Amino acid sequence: MIRLARYDEAAVALSIAQRGFAETRDYPNPSSALREGLEVFQRAFAKGGLVLAFAGVEAIGTARLSVDERLRPHVERAAMGERFDRVAGSELSYARLAVVPEHRGEGHGRAIAHWIEDLARNLGAETLRVDARSQQPDNRPFYEAMGFTIDGYSARYGIPDIRTHLSKLL
Ligand SMILES: CC(C)(COP(=O)(O)OP(=O)(O)OC[C@H]1O[C@@H](n2cnc3c(N)ncnc32)[C@H](O)[C@@H]1OP(=O)(O)O)[C@@H](O)C(=O)NCCC(=O)NCCS
């Protein structure tokens, strides 16, 4: 089951993200997700919201949405399946997609990504965007397998292309 989180579930999403990105602690450049606190997750509600995925009653996956402000008023209804007219030039992006290690490889990550894509289509977004690490680990194949293409790169930690910007036209 995948749904939008309620405001009082921000700490649940934070905890999943912390567990999801914990392994990068051992890399030379740990994910900046590990430095994020509750307020970052709470602020997401003003920008589009948080997604939670469940295995039975246990929350095991999350993602953070950033929705074009023209589409934001419809997010909750679109998440329930309602479809809205396409809005020219509108975008939905997401970040911090994470599944807890104990539930990896069970299809939850792809299911969350597909759920967000359906939400974006329902909202009338034209473009879906995501940033992925290019190394440590290389997450790009996960998105490319779902039809995302590479738009460009940006630097962090002195590595010129560590972030890959990907998008998908809907
Ligand atoms: C990336 C992540 C969300 C995938 O979640 P998951 O539930 O294990 O993924 P799924 O089981 O849905 O796998 C779907 C497909 O993607 C592949 N895949 C999973 N993780 C991948 C990765 N990091 N890179 C490339 N491919 C990956 C799987 O092998 C599977 O392919 P298959 O169907 O051909 O076997 C999870 O590994 C995670 O939380 N990673 C740590 C946080 C992170 O890096 N998030 C991404 C931010 S850009």
Ligand as a Chemical Component Dictionary entry (heavy atoms), coordinates in Angstrom:
data_LIG
# 
_chem_comp.id                   LIG 
_chem_comp.type                 NON-POLYMER 
_chem_comp.pdbx_formal_charge   0 
_chem_comp.three_letter_code    LIG 
# 
loop_
_chem_comp_atom.comp_id 
_chem_comp_atom.atom_id 
_chem_comp_atom.alt_atom_id 
_chem_comp_atom.type_symbol 
_chem_comp_atom.charge 
_chem_comp_atom.model_Cartn_x 
_chem_comp_atom.model_Cartn_y 
_chem_comp_atom.model_Cartn_z 
_chem_comp_atom.pdbx_ordinal 
LIG C1  C1  C 0 17.046 2.525  -4.817  1  
LIG C2  C2  C 0 16.027 1.815  -3.915  2  
LIG C3  C3  C 0 14.929 2.785  -3.495  3  
LIG C4  C4  C 0 15.412 0.646  -4.714  4  
LIG O1  O1  O 0 14.425 0.046  -3.891  5  
LIG P1  P1  P 0 14.024 -1.511 -4.026  6  
LIG O2  O2  O 0 12.722 -1.680 -3.354  7  
LIG O3  O3  O 0 15.141 -2.352 -3.559  8  
LIG O4  O4  O 0 13.903 -1.654 -5.613  9  
LIG P2  P2  P 0 12.987 -2.689 -6.399  10 
LIG O5  O5  O 0 12.918 -3.991 -5.641  11 
LIG O6  O6  O 0 11.695 -2.054 -6.738  12 
LIG O7  O7  O 0 13.869 -2.923 -7.703  13 
LIG C5  C5  C 0 13.425 -2.559 -8.984  14 
LIG C6  C6  C 0 14.531 -2.804 -9.989  15 
LIG O8  O8  O 0 15.591 -1.870 -9.791  16 
LIG C7  C7  C 0 16.823 -2.549 -9.573  17 
LIG N1  N1  N 0 17.540 -1.740 -8.584  18 
LIG C8  C8  C 0 17.268 -1.633 -7.266  19 
LIG N2  N2  N 0 18.113 -0.755 -6.709  20 
LIG C9  C9  C 0 18.913 -0.300 -7.687  21 
LIG C10 C10 C 0 19.972 0.634  -7.726  22 
LIG N3  N3  N 0 20.389 1.282  -6.636  23 
LIG N4  N4  N 0 20.571 0.853  -8.923  24 
LIG C11 C11 C 0 20.168 0.194  -10.018 25 
LIG N5  N5  N 0 19.164 -0.693 -10.050 26 
LIG C12 C12 C 0 18.550 -0.936 -8.887  27 
LIG C13 C13 C 0 16.427 -3.913 -9.068  28 
LIG O9  O9  O 0 17.436 -4.853 -9.350  29 
LIG C14 C14 C 0 15.155 -4.171 -9.865  30 
LIG O10 O10 O 0 15.484 -4.567 -11.185 31 
LIG P3  P3  P 0 14.925 -5.940 -11.808 32 
LIG O11 O11 O 0 13.426 -5.825 -11.741 33 
LIG O12 O12 O 0 15.465 -5.929 -13.184 34 
LIG O13 O13 O 0 15.464 -6.990 -10.910 35 
LIG C15 C15 C 0 16.725 1.195  -2.648  36 
LIG O14 O14 O 0 17.819 0.416  -3.069  37 
LIG C16 C16 C 0 17.216 2.227  -1.642  38 
LIG O15 O15 O 0 16.482 2.633  -0.732  39 
LIG N6  N6  N 0 18.497 2.642  -1.758  40 
LIG C17 C17 C 0 19.115 3.563  -0.790  41 
LIG C18 C18 C 0 18.612 4.971  -0.966  42 
LIG C19 C19 C 0 18.859 5.483  -2.367  43 
LIG O16 O16 O 0 19.959 5.419  -2.890  44 
LIG N7  N7  N 0 17.785 6.005  -2.986  45 
LIG C20 C20 C 0 17.828 6.526  -4.359  46 
LIG C21 C21 C 0 18.035 8.005  -4.309  47 
LIG S1  S1  S 0 18.524 8.600  -5.919  48 
# 
loop_
_chem_comp_bond.comp_id 
_chem_comp_bond.atom_id_1 
_chem_comp_bond.atom_id_2 
_chem_comp_bond.value_order 
_chem_comp_bond.pdbx_ordinal 
LIG C1  C2  SING 1  
LIG C2  C3  SING 2  
LIG C2  C4  SING 3  
LIG C2  C15 SING 4  
LIG C4  O1  SING 5  
LIG O1  P1  SING 6  
LIG P1  O2  DOUB 7  
LIG P1  O3  SING 8  
LIG P1  O4  SING 9  
LIG O4  P2  SING 10 
LIG P2  O5  DOUB 11 
LIG P2  O6  SING 12 
LIG P2  O7  SING 13 
LIG O7  C5  SING 14 
LIG C5  C6  SING 15 
LIG C6  O8  SING 16 
LIG C6  C14 SING 17 
LIG O8  C7  SING 18 
LIG C7  N1  SING 19 
LIG C7  C13 SING 20 
LIG N1  C8  SING 21 
LIG N1  C12 SING 22 
LIG C8  N2  DOUB 23 
LIG N2  C9  SING 24 
LIG C9  C10 SING 25 
LIG C9  C12 DOUB 26 
LIG C10 N3  SING 27 
LIG C10 N4  DOUB 28 
LIG N4  C11 SING 29 
LIG C11 N5  DOUB 30 
LIG N5  C12 SING 31 
LIG C13 O9  SING 32 
LIG C13 C14 SING 33 
LIG C14 O10 SING 34 
LIG O10 P3  SING 35 
LIG P3  O11 DOUB 36 
LIG P3  O12 SING 37 
LIG P3  O13 SING 38 
LIG C15 O14 SING 39 
LIG C15 C16 SING 40 
LIG C16 O15 DOUB 41 
LIG C16 N6  SING 42 
LIG N6  C17 SING 43 
LIG C17 C18 SING 44 
LIG C18 C19 SING 45 
LIG C19 O16 DOUB 46 
LIG C19 N7  SING 47 
LIG N7  C20 SING 48 
LIG C20 C21 SING 49 
LIG C21 S1  SING 50 
# 
